[in-house]
Amino acid sequence: MLANVESDSHKLMPLVLAGQPELAARLSDPSLRQLKQRIALRCFVDPLSLQETGAYVSARIRAAGGEAVRLFTREAVMLIHERSHGIPRTINVICDNALLTGMALGRRPVSKNVVFEVCRDFDLRQAGTPRSRPQQAPPAGPFSASGPATSVGEQRHGDQVDAGDPSVDQESGVDALRRVLRE
């Protein structure tokens, strides 16, 4: 919170400055020294852990009247956490678009592959992954929401999954949405 703005006789209003983690770095700029000195209180919200991400997604789905276990696989939530870096706003973007893409592709629950496609479309990478390196799709296969990941009938040739495998997403999420919107 920035110092209260006040007149000689009374306080006019308190000012609150909220922002992303980059704001702290920006406030460290020597040209903003006087502004930084006027900040009376600083609070930070750490990124969510994997467990907290799962609970957050579940709570939001329950608030909307759904059941999380029926909408996302466990592996999908793990990838959502990985690519969002635990930031709630990014978690929301990934989940919203993964649900929309999953609906367009007829995938229920939303699998890790659908989440991967959304993350690729939004250029959300693993921490430390450079932009110039192309992303490879994760291994395809049906995933159980309550059990370990399994892959059925997957045949790998080098780094590519066999296109004859029916579990592989043949159509990108963006293409599927365009197709649904045209219909």
N, C-alpha and C positions, 0 to 999 in steps of 0.2 A: 504494500500500500504506500502510495506517495503521501507526503505530509499533507495534513488537512489544509485546505485553502480557507483562510479566515480574514476577517476585517478587524478593526480595533475593538469592535463591540461584540461580535459573535462569529462562530464558525459558519462558513458558507456551505462547504461540502467536502467530503473526503474523496480523493481520487484513487482509483484502483487501476493498476497497470497489470494486465495479464498477457501472457504470451507463451510461445514455444521455447524450448531450451536454447535456441539460437538468440533469444532476447538477452539472456545473461551475458553471452559473448559480446553482443552489440553494446550492452551497457558498460562493458569493460573498456570500450574505446576511450582514449584520453579526452576526446572532445566532448564526451557525455559525462565527465567526472562530476559536474555539479548536479546533474539529474540523479546519478547513482547515489550521491550523498544524501539526497532527499528521500530515498526509499526507506520507510520506517519499518517495514516488515517484509520478509521474503519467505515464500513457501515453494517447495518443489514437490511435484508428484512424480515418483519414480515410475518407469515403465512396468507394466504388469508382468508377473511371472507366467509360466505356462499354465499352472493351476488357476491363477487369477484370470487369465485370458479365457479358459474354459468356463469358469464360473460367470464371467462377464457376458460371454456369448449366450450361455444358458439363461441367465437372468433377462437379457434383452428379448430372447425368443419367448420366454414364459410371459413377459409383460405384454407381448403381442398376441398371446393366446396359443402359442405353439409348444411343441416338445422338441428340445434341442437334439436329442438322440435320434429323432426321426428326420432331422434336416441336415445334419453334418456328421460325417464319420469322425472317429477319434483322430485319425491321421490327417483329415482335413483341418481340424482345429489346431493340430500341432504345426501344420504348415502356415496357417493363418497367424499363429503366434510368431513363428520364425520370420516371416516376411513383413509383419507389422512392427516387429521389434518391441511388441508389448504396448504400443501407443493406441489408446482407445479409438481415436478418430480414424486411424488407418485400419484398425480392426473392423470398424463399422463399414468403411468403404469396401474392404475385401468381402465381408459377409454379404452386404447388400448385392454386390455384383455377382458373387458366387451363387447366391440364391436365384437371381434373375437368369444367369447363364445355365444353371442346373435345370431350371424350369424350361428354358428354351430347348435344351438338349434332352429333356425327359429323364433326367438323372435324379433319383431320390433314393437315399440321401445324397447330398452333395459330397462328391469324393475329393480326394487329394488332387486328382488330375484336373478337375474343374477349378479348384482353388489355384493350382499352378497356372492354368490358362489365364485366369483373371489377373494374377500377379504379374505374369508376363505382359499382358495388355497394358497394365499400369506401370510397368517398369519397376516393380518392387522386387528387389533382389535380396539374397542373403547378405548379412553384414560382411563387408570385405570383398564382395564380388564386384570386379570392375565392370563398367558399362560396356566396354568394347568386346568383352567375351560373350559369345552367344550362349544362351541358356539351353540346356537339353531338358526335355520333358522327363519327369520322374517315371519309373517303371509303372506301366498300366496294370490294372487288375481290379477286381472287386474287393472292397474293403469292408470289414465288419465293424459296426459301431461299438461292439462290446468285446471283440476279440482282436488278436494280433492281425497285422496286415498279411494277406495271402495273395498270391498271384496265380491265376488259373490260365493255363494254356499259353503262357507268354514265351515267345521265342525271340531271342535277341540275335541280331546280326551286327557285330561291331557295337556302335553306340546307338543304333536305331532299333526301335521295337518293330516287330513284324507287322506290316500293315494289314495282314489277313486276320489278325487277332481281333475278335469282335469287341473286346473290352477297351480297345484303344480309341480315344476321341479322334474321329476322322475329321470333324468339322471344328474349327476354332469357335470360341465363345462368341466373338464378334460376328462371325459368319452366321452362326445359329440364330443370334438375335435379329440380324437383318432378315433372315429367312422367315422367322416368326412374325416380324413386323409387316412383311410383304403379304403374308397369308391372311 
